[in-house]
């Protein structure tokens, strides 16, 4: 039994509900694959995903629809396996656009200017860096 952080679980439920418009409790495998892509499986090929799904359910390939509990199981399994690290790595890359393996105050300022609706001062950046260590 694998758990997901609350915000990830809410996002997963929202994604499932988006595809389960008739509220039948099931979504198509194609929609399931879309969810998987958005929740950490995007670097895996279809074959790799199928192999991973078969580990949890040998009959997965024969399915035409999947319930939320199964979706949650697969996503939480992947999250525990490498999702936390993948998410952190992708977040880091948002700031480290030149692949220097380091983030400078200038990198922070650039991303903040692009993505925030308010100004972040140099003092704010220095305080942020100091707090992060």
C-alpha distance (Angstrom), angle and dihedral (degrees) to the residues before:
residue distance angle dihedral
X1 . . .
X2 3.79 . .
X3 3.77 125.3 .
X4 3.77 132.2 -147.2
X5 3.80 128.9 -148.3
X6 3.81 111.0 -97.8
X7 3.81 95.2 -110.2
X8 3.81 91.9 50.1
X9 3.81 91.0 48.5
X10 3.81 90.7 50.8
X11 3.82 90.5 49.6
X12 3.80 90.9 47.9
X13 3.79 91.7 50.1
X14 3.82 90.3 48.6
X15 3.81 90.8 50.4
X16 3.80 91.6 49.1
X17 3.81 92.1 48.1
X18 3.81 90.1 49.0
X19 3.82 89.5 61.6
X20 3.82 96.3 35.2
X21 3.80 93.7 68.0
X22 3.82 93.0 154.5
X23 3.83 89.9 50.6
X24 3.79 91.6 -127.9
X25 3.80 93.5 143.0
X26 3.80 93.3 -115.9
X27 3.79 136.5 85.0
X28 3.79 130.8 -164.9
X29 3.79 120.7 -95.0
X30 3.82 88.9 -115.3
X31 3.81 89.9 57.6
X32 3.80 89.7 44.3
X33 3.80 88.9 55.4
X34 3.82 89.5 52.0
X35 3.79 89.6 53.2
X36 3.79 91.2 47.6
X37 3.79 89.7 52.0
X38 3.79 90.6 54.5
X39 3.80 94.7 44.4
X40 3.77 103.3 54.4
X41 3.79 108.1 -66.0
X42 3.82 96.5 94.3
X43 3.79 94.2 105.5
X44 3.80 93.2 55.1
X45 3.79 125.0 87.3
X46 3.82 120.7 -123.3
X47 3.80 88.6 -104.1
X48 3.82 92.2 52.0
X49 3.80 90.8 48.5
X50 3.81 91.3 48.9
X51 3.81 90.5 50.5
X52 3.78 91.4 50.2
X53 3.82 91.5 47.7
X54 3.81 91.2 50.3
X55 3.81 89.5 57.3
X56 3.80 88.5 64.8
X57 3.81 96.0 35.6
X58 3.83 122.1 13.2
X59 3.83 89.4 -159.1
X60 3.81 94.4 53.1
X61 3.82 94.0 111.7
X62 3.82 90.4 58.6
X63 3.82 94.0 55.4
X64 3.78 123.9 105.7
X65 3.81 97.1 -174.3
X66 3.78 138.7 21.5
X67 3.81 134.8 -152.9
X68 3.80 126.0 -127.8
X69 3.82 94.0 -108.2
X70 3.80 90.0 57.8
X71 3.80 91.9 46.5
X72 3.80 89.1 49.9
X73 3.81 91.0 48.9
X74 3.80 94.3 52.9
X75 3.80 95.2 43.0
X76 3.81 93.1 46.1
X77 3.81 90.7 47.5
X78 3.79 90.0 53.0
X79 3.81 91.4 44.0
X80 3.80 91.2 54.6
X81 3.79 91.8 44.0
X82 3.80 97.6 52.3
X83 3.79 111.4 -35.7
X84 3.78 97.3 106.2
X85 3.78 92.3 51.7
X86 3.81 92.8 42.9
X87 3.80 91.4 51.6
X88 3.80 91.8 48.8
X89 3.82 90.9 47.4
X90 3.82 92.3 50.3
X91 3.79 91.2 47.5
X92 3.80 90.1 50.2
X93 3.82 90.0 51.3
X94 3.79 89.5 54.9
X95 3.80 87.1 66.9
X96 3.82 98.9 30.9
X97 3.79 97.4 61.5
X98 3.82 94.3 158.8
X99 3.85 94.2 51.2
X100 3.81 93.4 -119.2
X101 3.82 92.1 142.8
X102 3.78 88.5 -125.5
X103 3.79 135.6 82.3
X104 3.78 120.2 -140.6
X105 3.78 130.6 -163.5
X106 3.80 87.3 -105.1
X107 3.83 90.3 55.4
X108 3.80 90.2 51.7
X109 3.81 91.8 47.8
X110 3.84 91.8 50.9
X111 3.79 93.8 51.0
X112 3.80 93.3 43.1
X113 3.82 91.8 50.3
X114 3.78 90.6 50.2
X115 3.80 98.6 44.3
X116 3.80 108.5 28.5
X117 3.79 128.0 76.6
X118 3.80 92.3 -143.8
X119 3.79 136.2 56.2
X120 3.79 120.5 -97.1
X121 3.81 113.4 -155.4
X122 3.80 128.0 -142.1
X123 3.81 87.5 -109.6
X124 3.81 89.9 54.7
X125 3.80 89.8 51.5
X126 3.82 92.4 48.8
X127 3.82 90.8 47.9
X128 3.80 90.3 48.7
X129 3.80 92.3 50.7
X130 3.82 91.6 46.4
X131 3.81 90.8 50.8
X132 3.81 91.9 49.8
X133 3.79 91.5 49.1
